[in-house]
Each structure stands twice: as structure tokens, then as C-alpha cells.
Amino acid sequence: MEYAKDEIFQVRYNTKLNRLEIGEQNWINRLCQKIKRHKLLTTAIITFIMFGTINIVMISSFMKILQNI
């Protein structure tokens, strides 16, 4: 019952937007909302990390090939 009371008191009415809003959100929900809002930036960051990882793997495999010669 205490949990239900806590959830009820976190709901607030926003007069500017004319709707109810839930107060505190955990970090996973905030991260998902930011990813949904900033799709281009998220895509650019993911591709940068992916290509950077591929680059490091390719350089290390090239160095191993050079060491075997």
C-alpha cells in the first residue's frame, strides 16, 4: 500500500502543458527518451564507436600479420 501512495504523490499537473506529469524517472527511461529525441546524433555516435572498434581490430590483425613475416 505504501508503494501505491508514493506513486500517486509523484503525479503533478503541469499548467503550461495542460496535462498530468509523473515526477521522478529513472536513468534508463531518461536515456531512452533522449535517444528517441536525438536520433541523428545517436546514430552518429553508434557508427563512430562501431567503425572505431573495427579499425582497432583491423590494425591489431595487421600487426600480427607483420610479426609473422
C-alpha positions as CSV (number, residue, x, y, z in Angstrom):
1,M,0.0,0.0,0.0
2,E,2.9,2.4,0.7
3,Y,4.2,1.9,-2.8
4,A,0.9,2.9,-4.3
5,K,0.8,6.1,-2.2
6,D,4.3,7.0,-3.3
7,E,3.4,6.6,-6.9
8,I,0.2,8.8,-6.5
9,F,2.0,11.7,-4.9
10,Q,4.6,11.8,-7.7
11,V,2.0,12.8,-10.3
12,R,1.8,16.5,-10.8
13,Y,-0.3,18.8,-13.0
14,N,1.6,21.0,-15.5
15,T,-0.5,24.1,-16.2
16,K,1.7,25.2,-19.1
17,L,1.2,21.9,-21.0
18,N,-2.3,21.3,-19.6
19,R,-1.6,17.7,-18.6
20,L,-0.5,15.5,-15.8
21,E,3.1,14.6,-15.4
22,I,4.9,11.9,-13.5
23,G,7.7,13.3,-11.3
24,E,10.9,11.3,-11.0
25,Q,12.1,9.0,-13.7
26,N,14.9,6.5,-13.6
27,W,18.0,6.9,-15.7
28,I,17.0,4.2,-18.2
29,N,13.8,6.0,-19.1
30,R,15.6,9.3,-19.5
31,L,18.2,7.7,-21.7
32,C,15.5,6.1,-23.9
33,Q,13.7,9.4,-24.3
34,K,16.9,11.2,-25.2
35,I,17.7,8.6,-27.8
36,K,14.2,8.9,-29.3
37,R,14.6,12.7,-29.5
38,H,18.1,12.8,-30.9
39,K,18.1,10.1,-33.5
40,L,20.7,11.6,-35.8
41,L,23.2,12.2,-33.0
42,T,22.7,8.8,-31.6
43,T,23.2,7.2,-35.0
44,A,26.4,9.2,-35.5
45,I,27.8,8.1,-32.1
46,I,26.9,4.5,-32.6
47,T,28.6,4.4,-36.1
48,F,31.7,6.2,-34.7
49,I,32.0,3.6,-32.0
50,M,31.4,0.7,-34.4
51,F,33.9,2.0,-37.0
52,G,36.5,2.8,-34.3
53,T,36.2,-0.7,-32.9
54,I,36.6,-2.2,-36.4
55,N,39.6,0.0,-37.1
56,I,41.3,-1.2,-33.9
57,V,40.7,-4.9,-34.7
58,M,42.0,-4.4,-38.3
59,I,45.1,-2.7,-37.1
60,S,45.9,-5.3,-34.5
61,S,45.3,-8.1,-37.0
62,F,47.6,-6.3,-39.5
63,M,50.3,-6.1,-36.8
64,K,50.0,-9.8,-36.1
65,I,50.5,-10.5,-39.8
66,L,53.6,-8.3,-39.9
67,Q,55.1,-10.1,-36.9
68,N,54.7,-13.4,-38.6
69,I,56.7,-12.3,-41.7
